[in-house]
Amino acid sequence: MDARQLTTDNRQMTSIVRAFLNRLLGDRGERAAARYLRRQGMRIWLRGYRTRTGEIDLIARDGDTLVFIEVKSRRQGVPAEAVTPEKQRRITSAALGFLHRYKLLDERCRFDVVAIVWPDDRHPPRIEHFPNAFEAVGRWQMFC
């Protein structure tokens, strides 16, 4: 095996490890967000709802409003900035699929973002909740 192959193999392994660690951080963030939102009075209905058009991290009920929640976890920085217009479009599409599948098209709904920064494992995370973080986008906007 030559040096180039070894470097390529190391990059691929690093990429795989990074993706695995990011998924662990994301899963940990979703659990922390669910706990936080429960303490705020929300009822968590579902975690990790996926369709072929998108994914919704948490679906909850806040009074008479159905809430689709995107959770962003980071070690540093501003996690909420990662909820791009394209991500919003995919979440909106997945939300419409959920509403349609469960015959909830007449429900009031909103899109929230929960941003979590885990500085290290010895300190609790900083959690910020942004209700109504964005409006439904794309051709489905009239449904929420």
N, C-alpha and C positions, 0 to 999 in steps of 0.2 A: 504494500500500500504506500503510495507516495504522499508527500506533504499536502498537496492540493486536495486529495481525497480525504485525508484526515481533517483538514480545515473545514471542508464541506460537511463531513459527518458531525463535527463538533457544532457547527452552526445549526444543523438540523436538530440535533439533540437539545441544544440551548432553546431553540424555538419551541420544541415539544414541551420541555420543562416549564418554560415561561407560560405557555398556554394552559398547562395543568395548574400552575400556581395562580394564574389569573382566574381560572374557573373556581378554584377553592376560595379565593378572596370574594368573588362574586356571590357564591353560595353562602358564605359567612355573612356577607352584607345583606342578602335577602332575608336571612333569619333574624338579623339584628333589626332590620327595618320592620319586619312583621311584629316583633315584640314591641318596638317603639310605637307603631301605629295602634296596636291593641291597647296600650296604655293611654293613648289619646282617645280611645272610645270606638275605634273602628272594628268591624268584624271582618276578619280575613276569610275570604271565600276560597281562594285558589292561589297556588304558587306555581310559577313556571308554565303558564298556558302557551302552547305553541301551535302555530298554523304554518302552512307553507309560505305565507306572506310575511309573517313576523312573529314576535314573541312578546308576551306581557309577563313581567316578573311577578307582580302581585295583583290580584283582583280582590277588592274589598267593598264593604258596604259602610257608608258614613251617613247615618240617618236614612233618608229616603234617596240617597244618591249612590249610584254604582261608580266605583273609583278604579281606574286603570292606572297602575303605579309602575313607573320605571325606577329601578334602583341602580345607582352608580356608586361603586366603591373604588377608592384609590388609597394609596399609601401617602400621597401628598398631592397638592394642587387643588383644583376646583372640579370635582367630579361632574357637577351638573352641566358644565360646558360640553360634555361628551354627548349630550342629547341633541344631536344635530337635526336639521329639518328632514333629512332622509330617515333618520331613526324615528322621528315623530310620525312620518308618513307610514312607516311599517307598523308602528304601534297602533295607529288609527285603523289601519287595515285589519290587524288582528282583533282589535276591539269590535269592529263591525262584524267580523266572523263570529266572535263570541256572542254578541247580541242577537245575531241572526240564528245561530245554532240553538240557542236556548230560548228563543222567542221573547226576547227582552228589548225589542226595538223601541218600545214606548217608554223605556226607563230613562230617567234623568241620569246623566253620567258626566264625568270630568276626568282629566288627565293630570296626575300628580307626579312629581319627581322627588325621590328621597336620595340625598347625597350623603355619603359616608366617607370620612377620612379616618383611616386606622394609622396613627403615627407609628406605633409599634405594638407588640403584644403585651406590654406591661401596663398600658394605659387604655382606658375606655375610648371608644371611637367618638368622633364629633359627628353628630347626626343633624342634618337640616332637612326639613320637610317643606316642599314648595307646592301647596295646593293650587290647582288650576294653573299648572306650570306652562301649559300650552293648549291651544285650541285644536280641535280635530282638523287635520289637514288632508289635502288631496280631494278626490272626487267624492269621498265619504263624509265630508265635513258637516253635512246637514243632519247627520244622525246623532251627534252628541252635542 
